[in-house]
């Protein structure tokens, strides 16, 4: 790895640690960090926020696995990713005939697996659509789910 890439990774990691420690979780009084790949489903942008405690940055053992299941005939793409828990992501789109797609709504399911040294680390997953216009019309609906490292955390939109 060249010197510039190492410096960039160190700078981003430092920024993440500094900013995350400045926003402690109220109930547990410890730092919380959240990362988000940006995806597009049927023309609408959405964030898939994956969060855990700061311990996850040191405990992650591999890339965060994300499965985005969309209705048959829908289109899904990864637009942008960050460093995840410093291990990156493995993101796949799958299609399912059990999910609903209409002209005004696309139902999706998101499954996230965050591998770590400890299975006691909490993991939250939030699916948050972005609006591309000033109107309130969106085809995607947001939701969230909680679980732990080393297990699949799943959510399905309505």
Secondary structure, DSSP 8 states (H G I E B T S, - for coil): --HHHHHHHHHHHHHHHHHHHTSB-TTT-SBEEEEEEEEEETTEEEEEEEEEETHHHHHB-S-EEEEEEEETT--EEEEE---TTTT-EEEEEEEETTS-B-SS-B-EEEEEE--BS-TTSEEEEEEEE--SSSSS--S---EEEEEETTSEEEEE--
